[in-house]
Amino acid sequence: MYRLELTNLGEVTSIVRDQVVVRIRDPLKIPSIGARAVHKLSGKVIGVVNDVIGPVSSPYAVIKLSKGASVAVGDEILYEVRRRSR
């Protein structure tokens, strides 16, 4: 059995076309490539982690938005969905 766990990814810093850059809040919790990103307020999956960039001490995640998904720059916090075994 698995249960889903939401891990805080961080804050949206910029949007370029269909990709969102998120400043990762905790450098010790780097999201995996392909992980689903969820919008905090709606709980909907808004895209997948496409890349992790920047220095090790202050990394950023690049998220490719799903078709029709939207987010705003600023205080929007996104979460990574992780499966955890019981």
Backbone bond lengths (Angstrom), bond angles and torsions (degrees), N, CA, C in turn:
res aa  C-N    CA-C-N  psi(-1)  N-CA   C-N-CA  omega(-1)  CA-C   N-CA-C  phi
1 M - - - 1.447 - - 1.527 110.22 -
2 Y 1.308 114.36 143.84 1.453 120.48 176.21 1.516 109.14 -121.98
3 R 1.302 115.86 152.79 1.453 120.15 169.37 1.516 107.02 -129.13
4 L 1.316 116.13 150.45 1.458 120.60 -178.31 1.518 109.79 -87.37
5 E 1.302 114.95 139.89 1.454 121.75 179.07 1.523 107.38 -126.75
6 L 1.323 117.56 132.87 1.458 121.28 177.45 1.516 109.04 -97.46
7 T 1.326 115.85 125.89 1.454 122.41 178.97 1.520 108.46 -111.72
8 N 1.323 117.08 128.06 1.460 121.24 -178.86 1.517 110.09 -62.21
9 L 1.329 116.74 121.35 1.461 121.00 177.65 1.512 111.38 -86.49
10 G 1.323 117.38 -55.18 1.456 119.98 -179.19 1.508 113.08 152.42
11 E 1.317 115.03 -158.02 1.456 123.15 -171.96 1.522 111.05 -107.61
12 V 1.329 115.74 139.82 1.467 121.32 177.53 1.522 108.71 -70.35
13 T 1.349 116.20 124.01 1.462 119.79 179.77 1.517 112.78 -105.48
14 S 1.335 117.54 -28.18 1.465 120.05 177.36 1.521 110.73 -160.98
15 I 1.328 114.07 160.04 1.461 121.68 178.45 1.522 107.25 -130.86
16 V 1.327 116.10 127.77 1.468 121.34 177.99 1.526 107.06 -129.47
17 R 1.302 115.55 110.76 1.471 123.04 -176.52 1.518 111.11 53.15
18 D 1.315 117.38 -111.34 1.467 120.47 -177.61 1.524 112.04 -106.24
19 Q 1.341 116.19 23.47 1.459 120.20 179.68 1.529 110.51 -127.34
20 V 1.319 114.97 143.40 1.458 122.52 -179.02 1.516 108.47 -118.58
21 V 1.330 116.88 136.58 1.462 121.59 176.23 1.525 107.42 -104.45
22 V 1.339 115.22 127.39 1.465 122.03 -177.30 1.523 109.06 -120.75
23 R 1.333 116.68 126.84 1.474 120.71 174.70 1.521 106.87 -74.75
24 I 1.318 117.13 118.05 1.458 121.26 -177.30 1.521 109.26 -71.07
25 R 1.306 115.54 124.70 1.466 122.10 -175.50 1.525 112.60 -66.80
26 D 1.319 117.30 -43.43 1.461 121.15 -177.35 1.529 109.60 -120.84
27 P 1.349 118.23 105.85 1.470 120.96 -178.24 1.528 113.93 -60.05
28 L 1.331 117.73 -14.53 1.463 120.27 177.59 1.522 112.15 -83.94
29 K 1.328 116.46 -10.46 1.472 121.30 179.61 1.531 109.54 -118.53
30 I 1.311 116.00 68.72 1.461 121.95 179.31 1.530 108.50 -75.36
31 P 1.338 117.75 128.66 1.464 119.34 178.82 1.525 111.13 -70.93
32 S 1.290 116.17 152.41 1.462 120.14 177.82 1.527 109.78 -84.45
33 I 1.328 116.16 149.22 1.458 121.48 177.26 1.528 107.57 -62.03
34 G 1.316 116.03 132.27 1.455 121.10 -178.96 1.514 113.81 93.74
35 A 1.341 117.24 -6.08 1.465 120.45 178.90 1.527 109.40 -67.28
36 R 1.318 116.19 144.43 1.461 120.66 179.10 1.524 110.33 -80.02
37 A 1.331 116.11 137.53 1.462 122.33 177.35 1.524 108.24 -105.60
38 V 1.328 115.89 132.74 1.456 122.44 -175.68 1.521 109.45 -115.58
39 H 1.328 116.73 139.87 1.459 122.53 176.38 1.524 108.71 -76.12
40 K 1.313 117.34 132.92 1.466 121.85 -174.17 1.525 112.51 -60.51
41 L 1.313 117.13 -48.17 1.464 119.78 -172.91 1.526 113.52 -75.33
42 S 1.331 116.74 -45.43 1.465 119.19 -176.24 1.520 112.90 -86.46
43 G 1.325 117.50 -24.13 1.452 120.85 -177.38 1.518 113.50 77.08
44 K 1.334 117.01 7.18 1.462 121.38 -178.93 1.524 111.02 -88.41
45 V 1.332 115.97 145.67 1.463 120.94 174.26 1.517 107.45 -69.86
46 I 1.333 116.67 124.56 1.461 120.13 -177.62 1.532 112.40 -106.78
47 G 1.321 117.52 -9.62 1.455 119.81 179.27 1.519 111.79 168.69
48 V 1.332 114.24 -168.51 1.466 120.37 179.12 1.525 109.84 -128.71
49 V 1.330 115.19 150.48 1.461 120.94 177.35 1.521 107.64 -69.45
50 N 1.337 115.36 121.36 1.457 122.80 -176.33 1.527 111.90 -99.57
51 D 1.351 116.80 -28.24 1.461 120.98 -176.14 1.528 109.22 -165.15
52 V 1.314 116.16 159.29 1.461 122.91 171.67 1.516 105.82 -124.44
53 I 1.342 116.64 125.88 1.461 121.50 -174.06 1.531 110.55 -129.89
54 G 1.326 115.38 170.62 1.456 121.27 174.94 1.516 112.84 93.15
55 P 1.335 115.71 -178.77 1.462 120.45 -178.57 1.528 111.04 -71.62
56 V 1.316 116.26 155.34 1.462 122.10 -179.16 1.531 111.03 -59.49
57 S 1.317 116.98 -35.45 1.462 120.77 -177.47 1.522 113.42 -75.21
58 S 1.333 118.17 -19.10 1.461 121.88 -178.19 1.536 109.84 -148.96
59 P 1.344 117.09 68.85 1.464 120.39 -174.96 1.530 113.85 -78.91
60 Y 1.316 114.90 162.54 1.456 123.59 177.24 1.526 108.58 -127.87
61 A 1.323 116.44 147.53 1.457 121.53 174.46 1.524 107.95 -107.57
62 V 1.323 116.46 137.45 1.459 121.77 174.63 1.520 106.13 -102.93
63 I 1.332 115.72 121.78 1.456 121.24 -176.99 1.516 109.63 -113.31
64 K 1.324 116.18 125.32 1.462 121.36 176.13 1.515 106.99 -84.95
65 L 1.341 115.97 119.14 1.457 120.79 -177.55 1.523 111.92 -70.09
66 S 1.308 115.41 143.80 1.458 121.33 172.58 1.523 108.09 -72.92
67 K 1.312 116.46 156.18 1.459 121.44 179.84 1.530 109.35 -59.29
68 G 1.325 116.19 127.63 1.457 121.75 178.66 1.517 115.27 87.02
69 A 1.321 117.92 -7.94 1.472 121.42 -179.62 1.524 110.05 -80.35
70 S 1.314 116.32 149.01 1.463 119.67 177.55 1.525 110.20 -144.74
71 V 1.323 115.46 147.86 1.465 123.49 176.17 1.516 107.21 -142.38
72 A 1.312 116.77 169.60 1.454 121.70 179.68 1.521 109.69 -124.04
73 V 1.331 115.63 150.31 1.471 120.96 175.69 1.517 107.68 -72.27
74 G 1.301 116.04 141.41 1.462 120.07 177.32 1.499 111.87 129.56
75 D 1.317 115.32 -124.79 1.457 118.27 -171.89 1.524 114.27 -92.45
76 E 1.319 117.82 16.64 1.460 119.90 176.87 1.524 108.99 -69.90
77 I 1.296 116.56 122.82 1.455 121.41 179.02 1.524 108.55 -104.80
78 L 1.323 116.41 131.86 1.454 121.34 179.28 1.520 109.22 -110.35
79 Y 1.307 115.87 156.38 1.450 121.07 -179.27 1.515 111.06 -126.57
80 E 1.304 116.73 147.62 1.452 122.19 174.32 1.521 107.59 -94.97
81 V 1.324 115.89 135.20 1.462 120.49 176.43 1.516 107.75 -90.00
82 R 1.318 117.41 123.39 1.464 121.94 178.49 1.520 108.23 -121.76
83 R 1.317 114.78 140.74 1.462 120.05 174.78 1.517 108.47 -92.10
84 R 1.305 115.71 132.44 1.456 121.31 -179.70 1.513 109.02 -125.99
85 S 1.317 116.69 133.12 1.460 119.37 178.10 1.518 109.60 -77.72
86 R 1.291 115.15 149.25 1.474 119.96 -178.09 1.494 111.17 -85.20
